Amino acid sequence: MKKRVFAILLAAATVLGGCAAPAPADAAAPAADTADAAAPAQTPEGGIRLVNNKVEVDEGLKKLAKAYEEKTGVPVVIESLGGGIDTQATLKGYYQADNMPDIFVFEGDIHYPTWEGLLADLSGESWVEDTEAEYVRDGAVYGFPTTTEAIGLAYNADILAKAGVDPKSITGPESMKAAFETIDSKKEELGLTSVLGYYTESSQLWWSPGQHVFGTYFDSGLKRDDTTYIDMFKDGGKLDMERATPWAEMVALFNQYTDPAGVSGTYDQQVLGFASGKYAFVTQGSWIGATLMNDDKDAYAQAGNFEIGMIPYAFIEGQDTILTNSPNWWGVYKDGNVEEAKKFLAWCAADDGGQEILAKDCGFISPYASNTHAPDDPFAKTIAEYTAAGKTSSWHWLSMKEGIGQNATGVVFQDFAMGNFPDAKTFLDTLQQVCSNYYAN
């Protein structure tokens, strides 16, 4: 274990490959990781190319592109990157090769420094007045939001009902533990592999524990504009131990009741296990709804198309918010086909047909007030209920130092799940040191 921990600390102190240096306004090239390069799609004459990082909605976006071309005559090429590909590294390679797409995905504050000076100003676009989810930096709009996503502890309502567990009764660490114990005691009769599908494989799933589960520490139970803990973290990677200790104990609880396969399993296996009714809970967010309704629809149907809900990651008693946000934004490359790209975004936000495709085929929960379409998504109802009740917190983990989940924190979560730390305190102490070292470089 000591060798493993030393390797983590050394990596956090020395690895800089995931931290992109800001690109100055004079368009100095962002550093690229050529190992992650992919063969780019080709942009047709007069058309636009869009790079998407959600392969699960590739088919829906291509339907959207076809509808737009049929209406306007302007071709739109959808290029979806996924399956372990580092989208941002690939985009940096495209930039160096003078092959940037006209529209590309970026994750707010994490990636903005890389593309600063290279994004078109979208402040005057009509859709800006129709949403509160646009990405704003220094008073200007640079990002187009496509959907609202939620992070919470997702559950199979049928299994909880059969186990006699009311999800509303889970309001803190003690009731969460009691619920897990009850379900675990009935695991065989419920047909469960485990109480929880908590996956920590760090080479490709680092983002789930290393960003999303970690992100609950920053925001659970807080008002959307409360930046207390992310501000502390950005000042040298510091954690507030009074808040972080019960959070780490929650992670320890997850390790105790999860499927052991989670330390080496894939995202697809995790979601399929939940869709198949093998887990009562899963540590994935609302984005898995699209997979349940598409790729895993047969397994989901066989499991009864069960109702899905979501509860807060309540590691302190009384935390009653789920975390919602635009997960990323589409930006427009300032030296691309800017005008056509802007027209396409405006159409996506306002056209009834475009909004219907985004909702029905991509499973997007629209961030636009004028939208009238809701997805056939098992998470849509619960997100709407929390939002209407004012019980949502933000995603401040998006402003962590770029690459920290992939290069530092994700490995620590996996090590804890593998039993390489004796207790939650050792896990937390290691995480603190790794984060401090990462911010020091």
N, C-alpha and C positions, 0 to 999 in steps of 0.2 A: 504493500500500500504506500509506503514512504516514497518508493521510486516513482509511483504513479502520481502522487501529489506533487513531488518535485518537478516532474515533467509538465504538469499543469501550470505551476507557478512560473516555470521558465518560459513556457509558451506565452503566457500572459504578459511577461515582461519584455519579450523580444519580438513576437509576431506582429507585424504591421501590415501584412498583405491585405487584411480586410478593412483597413482604415484608409480611405481615399483622401489624399490631400486636396484642399479646395482648388477648383479650377478658376483662375482669375478671369476677369472680364475680357482680357485680350485673348481668351480661348486657348490657353495652354492646355495640352492634352491631359485628361485624367489618366492616371496610371492604370494599366490593364493587366489582368491575369490571363495570359494567353491560353493557359490550361483549360479555362472554362469557355473558350471561344466556340461558337456554333456557326454552321453555315447559314448566313442570313438569307431571308426571303428577298425576292426582287421586287422593286417598286415600279409599277407600270407608268408609262408616260402620262403626266398630268394627274396621276393618282397620289394616294398617300399610303404609308405603311405604318402600322401600329404594333409595337412590341408589348405583349401581355405576359404576365408572370403566373397566371392561373390556368393551368392546362385543363382543369375540370370545366372551364367555361369556353374552351376553344371552339367547340361546335356552335355554341350559341352566338359567339362573337362573329363567326364566319357567316351565320345567318343574318346577323345585323348588317354586316358589310355588304352582303348581297342585296338586302332590301334597300340600302342607301344607294347603291349603284343603279338599281332599277329605277329609283325615283329621280336621281340627279345625273346619272351618266358618269359619275366619278368613281373609278375603281378604288377599293380599299383593301389592302392586303393585311391579314391578321397573322402575326408571327408569335406563337406561344412558346415560351421557354419554361421548362420545368424539369421534373425528374432528376433533381440534384444539381441542375445547372445554376450557376451563380449569375442571375440576370444582370446585376449591375456590372460585374466583371466583363460579361459579354458585351454590354453596351459600351463600356470603355474601349474594348477592342474594336467595336464598330466605329467609334469616334476616331481612333487612331488610323483606321483604314478609310476614313472619309466616307463612311457608309451608314450614317446615323438614320434611324427611322424618323418620320415626321412627328409621331406621337409615341411616347414611351412612359412606362410606369416608374414611379419613384416613391419612396416611403418617407415623405415629409422631411422633418429635420435631420433624419439620419443621412439621407442622400442629397439633400439640397446643396450642402457645401461642395459636393462633387460637380454639380451642374450649374452652380451660380454663374451668371453671365451667359449661359447657354440656353436658358429657357425664355420663351416669348412671354411678354406681359399679357395676361388675359383679363385685366381689371375691367375693361369696358364691355365685356361680353354680356349678352342678355341673360344668360343662365345664372350669373352671379347673384342677381337679386332674388332668385328663386330657391336659394339654398343657404344654409349656415355652415356647410361642410367644406367649402372651398379651401385650398391651401394658400395661406397668406404669409408673406415674408416681407418685412420692411415696408408695409403699407401697400404692397402690390400683390395681385393674385397670380399664382404660377401653376396651380394644380386644379384639375377638374375631377370632382368626386364622382364615383360611379355607383357606390353602394354603401350601406351601413352594415357593419358586422359587429358581433357581440362576443365577448369572452366571459364565460361563466362555466360552472360545473354542469354539463349537460346530463340529463337523465332520461331513462326509459320509464315513462309514467306507469305503464302496465306492470312492470316488475316491481316498482315501489308499492303499487296498490296491493299486489299479491303478497308482498312481504309485510304489509301493514305499516308502511312508513309514509307519513305525510311529508312531502318535500317542503311545505311551508314551516314545518317544525324544525328544520335545520337552519338555525340562526347563529351558530357559533361553533367553536371547536368541540365542546362537549356533546352537543346534539349531533354534530357530524360524525363523531366517533361512535356514538350510540347507534346511529343509522347504519353505519358500515358494519358494526358488530352484528346487528340484527339480520341484515341481508346476508352476511357471510355465514351465519348459522343456518340459513335456509338455502344456501347456494346450490346444493344438489337438487332439491325439489324444484327450484326455480330454473334449473338447466343452465346455470351460469358457469363460465370458466373462472371468473373472478368478479369481485364487487366492482372493480374499477379498471378501465383501460387507460393507464397512465404510461405513455411510451417516452423513453429517454435516449434512444439511440442517437449519438451525437454527430455522426458524419453527415446525415441528411435531415434528421429531425431536431437538430439543435434549436431551431426557432420556436418549437412548441414549449419546452420547459425553459430554455434560455432566454426567451423574450416574453412569451405569453404568460406562463405560470409565474415567472419572475416579475412580470408587469403587474400582477395583482398586489404585490408588496407595495408598489408605488401608489396605487389608486383605490383599492377596495374600500368601499364605505365613505369615500371622500367626495366633495363637490367637484364638478367638472373643472373648475378653475383653480383647484387646490394643487399647487406644485411643490408643496413642502418637501416631500421625500425625493422627488426627481431633482430638485434644485440642490439638495444635499449630495445626492449621488453624482451629479455633474461636477461637483467640487471635489474631485479626486477619488470618485468611486466610493464615497462613504455611505454606510448603511446605519440607520438608526436601530440600535440593538433592542430597544424596548418594543418596537413594532416588528422588527425582523425575527425576533425569537419565536413568537407564536406562529408566524408565517412559516418558519423553517420546521416547526413541529407539525404543521399541516402537511408539508412535503413528506415528512417522515411517515405520516399516516398513509399517504398515498403509496409510498413504497411498501408498506405493510400489506395493503389490500389489493395491489395491482396484479395483473398478469405478469409472471416472471419473464415472459417472452418480450416484454416491453423494452428491455435493455438492448435488444438487437433487432426488434421488429421494425417494420416500415409503416409509414403513414397509411398506406392502403390496407395493411393488415389491421391496424388499429381501428380505422373507420369501419371496415368490414365486420370486425368483431362486435362492434356496437350495433351496426345495422342488423346483424344476425341474432341479436338478443343475447349475446354471450357476456355482456357487461351491463351492469345497472347504471353506471356512470362512465363518462369519457371526458378526458381533458383536452377536448378540441372545441373550437368555437362554432358559430353559426354557419360558417362557410361549408361545413360538412353536409349541410342540407342538400346542396346541389348534387353531391355524390350519392346520398341516399335516394334521391329522386331519379338518378340517372345510372351511373355505373353499378351501384349496389342495389338497384331497385328490386331485383328478383329476391335477393337475400332479405331485404327489408319487407317485402310482401310476404315471404314465407314466415317471417317473424311476427306478422300480423299488422304491418304498417302502424306500429304502436305510436301513441302520442308522445311527443318529445317536449320536455321543459328544460328550464335552466335556473339554477340557483346561484347566488353569489358565492364567491370563494371567501366564506366568512371565517377567517382565522382569528378574528376578535369578535366577541359576542356583540350582536347588534349590527354588524356590517350588512347592509341591505341593498347594495347596488351591484349590477353587472357592469362590465366595461364595454362601452360602445364607441365606435369611431368609424370614419372612413379609413379602411386599412391601408390604402395607398391612393395615389392620384395619377392621372394622366397629365403629363406635361407636353408642351409643344416645343420642338427643337427650333430655335430662332433662325437657323439658316436652312430650314427645310421648306416644305410647301405650306407655309404658315397660314395663308388665307384659306386654303382648302381644308386644312386641319381644323381651323376655327369653325368653319361652316359645319363640318362633321360633328364636332362637339356640341354645337348649338342644336343640331338636329337630334342628337342622342338625348339631350336634356328636355326638348320641347315636343318632338314629334310623337304622336300617339302610338304609331306603329313601332317606332324605335323603342319607346318606353315599354311597350308590351313585350317585345323580344327580350329586352334586358331583364324584365321581371320573370317572364314565363320560361324562357330558354336558358338564361344565365342564373336565375334565382336571386337576382339583385334586389335588395330592399332600397327603393329609391330615396336619395337624400333631397329630392326636389319637391317643393310644396305643391306644385301644380299637377304632379303625377297622379294618375287615377288607377294604376295597375299594381297589384300585389302579387308576389310570387306564390306558386304552389309549393311553399317551403315549410317544413315542419317547425322552423324556428321563428317564422314571421310573427305569429301571434304573441309569443312570449316577449319578443323584442318590443312589439307595439305596446304591450301592457306595462313593461318597465319604463318605457319612454313616456307614456301618458302619465304615469305616476310620479315622474321626476326622479326615478330611482336608477340613474345611470351615472357612471364615472367615466373619465376620459382614458385615453391610451397614452400616458406620458412616457412610457417606455420607448416610444418612437423617437424620442430625442436623446436616447443613450448614444454613446460614442459608436460610430459605425463599426461593425464587425465583432462587437463584443460577444454577442450570442454565439456566433459561429466559431470564434477563435478562443473564447475563454469560458463563459458561463455554462454553455451547453454541456461541456465535458464534465464539469463539477456535478451537475445534476445526474448525469449518467453514472459517475463514480459512486455517488450516494446510493443510487438505486441498485448498484452492483454489490453493495455491502462493503465498500472500501473505506467508509467512515463509520466509526462506532456509534455515533449519535448525531442528533440534530445540531448540537453545539459545534462539533467538529466540522460538519458540513458548512455551517454558517461562517465559522472562522476562516475556513478555506475560501469560501466564496468572497468574503470581505477582502482577503489578501489578493486574490486573483483580480478582483475589480480594481483595487487600489493600484496594483502593478500595471494593469491595462491603461488606466488613466494617466499613469506617470510617464508613459511612452508616446 
